Amino acid sequence: MQSPQPLQSPTDDNTTQLAQLQQAIDAHMAGRLDEAAAIYEAVLEDDPIQPVALHYYGIWLHQAGHHDEAVEKLMLSCALESDNAGWQNDLGNVLFALGRMEDAEQAYADALAITPQDHTIWNNLGATQLQLQKTAEATDAFRRALDIDADFVPALLHLGSIFDAAGDKMQASHYQCRAYVLPPLEGKSKEMLGISFYFLGRLPEAAEAYRAWLAEEPDNPVAAHMLAACSQADVPERASDRYIEFHFDRYADTFESNLLESLGYRGPRLIGEGLGLVAQPARQFEAIDIGCGTGLCGHYMAPFSHRITGVDLAAKMLAKAAATGHYGQLEKAEIGDYLSRNPSSCDLVTAADTMIYFGDLAGVFRNVAGALRRDGYFIFTVEAVTPQDAAPSGFCLHASGRYRHSRDYVHLHLKNNGMEVVHDSEQVLREEIRQSVAGMLFVARRTEQAAA
C-alpha cells in the first residue's frame, strides 16, 4: 500500500476517532498488525462506513489472507472517497496480486482519471495490461510513465522486455541502456556502462566509463581502444593486435547471430557481389580471406576458389571458420605479417569488415599487393566517413571503435600500391543504434609492382 498521508486536523466531533485511526495506521506501518486490526475493528463497530478505517482494514485483511472481504472493504472505501487516487491504486494493487486483472485495470484507470500525472500508476496500468496480453496499450502506458519521469526504471525495463520479446533488439537496447546508466553506478560493469553511454550518444560519459575501467585494468586492450575511440585522445593508427584477439575471442560464440540477426550484417554478401562483378564461378582462384573471423565469407568465395586460406588473430573465431568446411588452411596470424611472408601467393584477397580495424591503410594495402599475383583481385569493404566525422587525413576512429575512410583516401592508397579500382559503390554494411552504417564496396585489380 502507499504510505498514508497524515489524517486531516480533527474537529471536536471526530477527534477521538481520527486519533485512534492514526494510532492504528502507525501500528500497521510498523508491523504491529494485531494492534492495528483491533483499532480498525473498534472504529468500524462504531461507524461501519468510516472510509479511512475501511480502507486500511481492507489492506490488513488482504495481508491476513481474507481476500474477498478485503476487496469488499477497499471498494467501499473508494466509493466513499471517489477522488482518492492513492486508494484506487491500492485497490488495483490488491486486485493485481489476486490475479483479477480486468478489475485491476479498471482501478488503475480510475486512479489515473483523478491523477493523470502519476507515473507509478501508469506503470501499474501497463503491467496489468501486459498480463492481459494488451501489449500495445501497455506500451503506451509505460511511455506515458516515462513522459512524466524519464528515468523511471520499472517502465524502462518493461519497455525493454516488450521490444526484446518482439525481436526489436535495437529498441530493446535503448530502454535497457537508459535503465542501466542510472545511479547508483557502483558495482556495474564499466564496459557495459561505456557501451550503454555510447549507445545513447553520451560520449563524454562513455569515455569516463572506459577511463575508469582502464584505471582498474591498465593492461586491458579493449578499455584502452574504446577510451581512444570515445574521447578522441591518443587515437592509434590501427587497432592493436591484442585488442583484436581479445575482443573477438570473447564474442566468437555469439558473433554470427549478433551480426546477422541483430545488425543485418551484409559484408560477406557484398564480397560475393564483388566476385560476381569480375568472374563467373569456376573455382579458379587461389584465395586468402584476411580477417576471416568465423568464416562467413567462405560460402560466397567457395564457388570461385579452388583453395581458400583464412587468416585471423582470434583462435576461437578460426575454430568456427574450420567448422564451415570452406577453408583449406587457417592461420592464426596478424594479416600484414602473413601476407608479407607469402608474396605472389594468390589470385584473390578478400576482406569483409577487416579494414575497419585499420586507420592508415598504406601498410596493409602494400602487403595485399605483394601477396597478389598480377591481375589478381582485392575485394573489400570499408566504413565510410560521413559529413559528421572529423577526418582531415582521410580516416578517423569512430566512437564505435571502428575506423572509417573516405573514398579518395582509399583510391589514393590503392593506386600507390599498384592496384586499379575496377568497382566502388556506396553500401549499407549493417545497422547500429537504429541507423544504417554507411560503407563502400571496392573491387581492385593488381596491375603494377607495389610501392616499396
ABEGO torsion letter per residue (X at the ends): XBBBBBBBBBBAAAAAAAAAAAAAAAAAAAGBAAAAAAAAAAAAAABAABAAAAAAAAAAAAAAGBAAAAAAAAAAAAAABAABAAAAAAAAAAAAAAGBAAAAAAAAAAAAAABAABAAAAAAAAAAAAAAGBAAAAAAAAAAAAAABAABAAAAAAAAAAAAAAGBAAAAAAAAAAAAABOBABGBBAAAAAAAAAAAGBAAAAAAAAAAAAAABAABAAAAAAAAAAAGBGBBABBBAAAAAAAAAAAAAAAAAAAAAAAGBAAAAAAAAAAAAABBBAGABBBBBBGAEAGAAAAAAAAABABBBBBBABAAAAAAAAAAGABABBBBBBAAAAAAABBGABABBBBBGAAAABABAAAAAAAAAAABBBGBBBBBBBBBBBAABBBAAGBBBBAAGBBBBBAAAAAAAAAAAGBBBABBBBBBABBBGGBBBBBBBBBBBBABBBBX
